Amino acid sequence: MGKLADHLLENVPNRITSEVQPEWSPIASDLKNNIDLESALSRNRPSDALEAVIVELTSKLILEAERQVIEQVVNGNKTLRLTRLIPHLLKPENGIPIVTTNYDRLVEVAVEQSGLSLNTLFVGQHFGRLDPESSHLLLCKRIDKTKTGVKLNISKHAVVLKPHGSLDWYQHHSGPVRCPFPLGLQRLIITPGLNKYRDGYNKPFDSHRERANREIDKASRYLILGFGFNDAHLQTHLESELERGKPALVLTHSLTPHAEKLAKGSGRLTALCAAPDHLGTKVISKNGVESIPGASIWDLGHFIQDVLEP
């Protein structure tokens, strides 16, 4: 978020009209005073015109970072941590549900690099349309006869749910589409701030949010990576299930105050984060705070190496 805030401070003034400038000024002032981007956009709700500029600049910044990572993966110079994690996860028939608030497509790349199929709730490779039912049926690799009829044999897959949008979602006059190519259309991503609560009830965000909440409700346990519990779209359902006693493991560099409060107050949530010297791991739970010196298992890569692949 800090890098994005700096990017917006540098580039927004050159992309807006004089009429929009007074609207941007208080946001810029907040950012310069070290107020985080989410808070700045909540305190000073942007108009549609300003938000369109923020979406465009946000997309450009993330697209370049995404391109660099994917290039490393394709060249064999990098393996995504999620790719290493997936073999250790249970693979239910309805797919591994993965909920991400990120706009980039690294989760999708990691899933396919691991050998699994992918369900994004869209149908089509180059101009995909939102169709959750068909997207599941297309994963059928064969139909098996049974004593009572037939059974669809579904490929092992992950269901990637992106309630805040994706860099390959566009607003077309026919409705939302998913396309890997730049279309010159408005990208469908929800920026931080109050507008996300309005935009989140439009398609395709609502379909992904509702499916994500259903998956959260029915899950028996959770692995939570880097989520700060600052998103009412998702945390209302998640916190409710944690209060019911479902076990959860949080891996993150640093805990937000709200996440730390949850860890200390929730019966079966354990949070691992970086120790102050970054040379160990803090373990926070209802039992208090403990330390694991010399082991950075709060980092997913180290967690896989030291815990799952000892």
Summary of the structure (lengths in Angstrom):
residues: 310
radius of gyration: 20.8
end to end distance: 34.0
largest distance: 71.7
contacts: 903
relative contact order: 0.09
helix: 42%
strand: 23%
